[in-house]
Amino acid sequence: MPKVEKATTWISSVGRTCNHRTGGARGFTLLEMILVLLLVGLIAGLVTPIVASTLDRIELQSAARKLNSALRWARSEAVTRKTRFAFQGDIEHGRYWLTNATTEQNSHVEDLKTGIRMALFVNQSEPVSAGKFQIVFYPQGSTSGGTLYLETGEPGKPEDRYAISVDPVTGASHIRKDED
């Protein structure tokens, strides 16, 4: 006896009546698959630059927080150990370290991530845009002070820029987004 398939009737979302035989092959056509893949590729192409710039901004914020933490730690160590500590940076090589001024012992050198650079250090004397600089923390909690600028993008045309300021009287450091 031949097998008889039952026909089911249903109404689509636009109100058309469709007949479909159960047991038949159902799936997507090749054209539907190509359209979906094309749309996914188009959306990915549009979203990628936005995500990349957001990641750069997040990495810059992270680097600024890490530097700020190192500055606070240097102040804390100077007060706790009752000796001078220096935060030293090398603008050209994008690295920084802490030095105990009494023992002249350096801490581990930290490098900034690729794409992030120290652009400028400004204190009471001449601004430093190349070479080395230092911020000295004293046992009373005061410091030599200054402002360090971190940025991404091309030199002279920063995409994002943060300033880390160290107050000379209190030794407290603060991060702010620098708006030119």
N, C-alpha and C positions, 0 to 999 in steps of 0.2 A: 504494500500500500504506500503510495507516495506521501511524503511529508508535506503538510500544508502550513504555510506561514501565516500568522495572523497579522493583519494590517492594523496599526494603531494610528489614531488621528489625534493631533494636538494642534494648539493654536500658538503661533509664534508671538513674539513681543510686539510686532507691528500689526497684529490682527489677522494675518493670513492663515488659512487652514492648510496644514501639511499632512500628507499621508506618508508613513514610513513603515517599511516592513521590518519586523524584528528579526534578528538573526543575520542581517546583512552587514557588510563591512561599513564601518563609519570611521571618519577621521578628517584630517585637514588636507586640502588640495595643495599641490606644489606652489601655486600662486599665492595662497594664503600664507604659507611658510616663508616664502621669499619676502612678502610685504612685512611680516612681523620682524624678520631679521634686519630688513632695511630700516625700519623704524627704531629698533634697538640700537643699531649702529649709529644712526643719526643723533639720537638722544645721548649716547655715550660720547660722541664727538663734540657735542655742545657742552656737556657737563665737565669734561676733563680739564679744560683751562680754569674753570671756576674752582674745582677741587684742588688743583695744583697751587693756585695763588693762596687759597685758604691754608694749605699745608705749610707754605713758606711763612705766612703770617704766624701760624701757631709755633713753628720752630723758632722764629725771632722772639716771640713772647717767652718761650721756654728758655732761650739763651739769656734774655734779660733777667728773668727770675733767678737763674743759676748764678749769674754775676752778682746780682743783688744779695743772694744768700752768702756768697763768698765774702762780700764786703761786710755784711753783718757778722759773719764768723770772725773776721779779722779784728773788728772792733771788740767783740766779746773776748777773744783771746788776749788782746792788749790789756783790757781791764782786769780780767781774771788772773793773768800771769804777771801783771804789773810791769810790763815791758812794752817797748814799741813793736808794732807789727806793720808791715808794708804790703799793700796790694800792688803788685807790679804787672804791667801789661806791655805787650809788644804789638803795636798796631799793624805793622807790616806783615807779621806772621800769624796774626789772629789768635794769640794765646795769652794766658795770664797765670799767675801763681802768687802765693803768699810767702813772705819771708819774715822770720823772727829776727828783728834788728839786733838783738843781743848776741845770739848764737850764729847769725847769718845763715841759718838753715832754711832751705827752700822747701815748700810743699810740692806736691805733684803738679806738674805743668798741665793745664787744661787747654785744649784747642777748641776754637769755635767750629761749629759745623760748616760744611761747604755752603757757600751762598750767603753767609752771615759774616759781617766784618765790623770791626771797630773803625768808625769813620773819623772820630775826633775826640780829644780829651781837652777840656778847658778848666783851668784853675786860676788863681790870682795872677800868675805870671803868664808867659806866652802860651797860646794854644798849641797843642801837639797833634799833628796830623800824620806823622810818620815817626818811626822809631819807638823808643820805650818811654814809659811814664810810670809814676808811682803815686799812691795815696798812702800817707803815713797815718797810722792810728796810735794815739798816745794812751798811757795808762789811766789818765783821768777821763777818758771817753771822747775827748776831742780828736780832731783830725786835721790834716792839711786841706781836705775838701776837694771839690771839683765835680765836673759833670762829664760822663762818658757817653758817647753817642754810638748806638748800634744800628746797622741798617742792612737792608737787602736791596737788590737791584744794582744798576750800574753806578759806579762812583760819580758823584755830581748830580745824578738823577735817581735818588732813592725811591723805591716803591713804598716801603714802610720804614719808619725810623722811630727808635725809642731812646729816651734820655734817662740815664741813671745818675741821680744827683746825690752827693754826699754833703751833708751840712757840716761846716767846719767847727761849729760850737758843740753840737750834740753828738756828731758822728753818725747820726741816723741817715740811712739811705732810702731813696724813694724812686720808683719807676714811673715814668709818664710817657704817653705816646706823643711824639714830637710832631706838631702840625706846622709845616712851613708856611 
